[in-house]
Amino acid sequence: MSAIHKNQPPVPKRQNVPLAGGSNSCSEHTDDSTVSHPPRSSSGSERGVSPSPCVESASGPSSGRPTPTKEHRSHSAHNLHHAPPGIRASSPRHPSNDISVQNHPPALTPITKPPRKLFTRPATLPPKCQHEEERHIQAYRDMMAASIAKTEKQRKLQEQYRYQREQRTLELTRQWKKIDLTDFPKRRNEKFIRDLVFEGIPPNIRGKVWPLAVGNTLHITPQLYEIYKDRAIQARTKEEGESLGREGSVGLIPVDLHRTFPWLNIFQVGGPYYDFLREVLEAFVCYRPDIGYVQGMSFVAAVFLLYLDPFEAFLCLANVLNQPFFLTFYRMEAGEIQTLLGVLSALLEEHVPAVHAHFQKHGVALDVFALDWILTIYSKSLPLDLTSRIWDNFFWGGDAKYLFRVALGILTLLQKELLENEFEGCVMLMGKLPRDLNGDKLFQIISGIKISKKRWDSLLQFEMRTASIAASDAKI
């Protein structure tokens, strides 16, 4: 019920009088001592109604969403992957002038009495009796207490997991520092080294290990990188017809950079890594005009830049994307992509049959989310710490089978949530994976998924024959 000030004329019963500004919510500064309320009759008796307070927490009125602090990154990426996603803040607005504030409940904080409009019936219905009203108030308090307890439990579990990971990272760092990296490539197949990589390379060690793990089969030199940087500057001013291959796609790069990890605020215009990311991507486009720039490539280059200098990031980017598996996706070779997705679908049916049947029932095609996972090597959908750990194992001897095992591991871990959703919910969940995924559990699942070379080759041949028959039928 809206509050009415004394200096306003009395309002007859059942007459709706809008307040100034067209809002029915009361002002934050309304004083109960200056408010009068018309009586309301019920079953021949008069019953007074207390003023309806503004919807706010016990600590005070809401003043908009909190503004997170911006993180300014140095070249070291030691603490970067622990940073939670930021939220763009808006200026504080008055609840009575902001419909988004009116229609959304406040933060879940303990309160002694819920907002009256949450349990008071409309004026067109009979009022509640005192017993019913007290019962509903207690139910509301119990619901809020359970929600707060659940949130607090989740927070403590996340803090405990984070603390354990930090302690494990410190121990791994001490072990990695004992290894002579000059002799590292020869020892990469030792069980001790493989176990260390599986646990995840410490962030301050990745800058030294990743270039060694990726290798340089393309024999890229710093001089070559400078040559293609200069060529990229020239390509910016060329017309589309004057460019070689897809060199003209350098013009698309600035359009895409602001979407690259926007919550980090380092790859956007004016950010410390904006120029580095643009240079690496433009140099790669001129180095590989047969590929050009493909949306999603900026995420891969950005992750490399978090741990490496621009030249090493370019070297790793060029060598990783030179693998036939990635060339298939980045060149958008539709036939081969469908073959590989057919293999993934067959593997999903073998390892997670419930999710496969659920996707078939609701028409969820794998290419809706799997293409994005592969093109960005999971960097766009997963938290940075999990992404980096996946890259550790992928660079250390992984191949297409490993990336498919990661996909199967994610679908297995989220099986319960997927089965509870239909098409829209599944697509949204796969497009933006939960930020609180348990990394240790995910990697345990991945290590338990085995795909033999014989089985892989068999599935590939089957899907290729199926595609060939389908193409022949289409011609007829």
HELIX and SHEET records of a PDB file:
HELIX    1   1 ALA A   20  GLY A   22  5                                   3    
HELIX    2   2 ASP A   32  THR A   34  5                                   3    
HELIX    3   3 LEU A   80  HIS A   82  5                                   3    
HELIX    4   4 PRO A   95  ASN A   97  5                                   3    
HELIX    5   5 ILE A   99  GLN A  102  1                                   4    
HELIX    6   6 ARG A  116  LEU A  118  5                                   3    
HELIX    7   7 GLN A  130  LYS A  177  1                                  48    
HELIX    8   8 LEU A  181  ASP A  183  5                                   3    
HELIX    9   9 PRO A  185  ARG A  187  5                                   3    
HELIX   10  10 LYS A  191  GLU A  199  1                                   9    
HELIX   11  11 PRO A  203  VAL A  214  1                                  12    
HELIX   12  12 PRO A  222  THR A  237  1                                  16    
HELIX   13  13 GLU A  240  GLU A  242  5                                   3    
HELIX   14  14 GLU A  247  LEU A  252  5                                   6    
HELIX   15  15 ILE A  253  LEU A  257  1                                   5    
HELIX   16  16 PRO A  262  LEU A  264  5                                   3    
HELIX   17  17 TYR A  274  TYR A  287  1                                  14    
HELIX   18  18 MET A  297  TYR A  307  1                                  11    
HELIX   19  19 PRO A  310  VAL A  320  1                                  11    
HELIX   20  20 PRO A  324  TYR A  330  1                                   7    
HELIX   21  21 ALA A  334  HIS A  351  1                                  18    
HELIX   22  22 PRO A  353  HIS A  362  1                                  10    
HELIX   23  23 LEU A  366  VAL A  368  5                                   3    
HELIX   24  24 ALA A  370  LEU A  375  1                                   6    
HELIX   25  25 LEU A  384  PHE A  395  1                                  12    
HELIX   26  26 ALA A  400  LEU A  413  1                                  14    
HELIX   27  27 GLN A  415  LEU A  419  1                                   5    
HELIX   28  28 PHE A  423  GLY A  431  1                                   9    
HELIX   29  29 GLY A  439  GLY A  448  1                                  10    
HELIX   30  30 LYS A  453  LYS A  475  1                                  23    
SHEET    1   A 2 ILE A   4  HIS A   5  0                                        
SHEET    2   A 2 VAL A  35  SER A  36 -1                                        
SHEET    1   B 2 ARG A  40  SER A  42  0                                        
SHEET    2   B 2 SER A  45  ARG A  47 -1                                        
END                                                                             
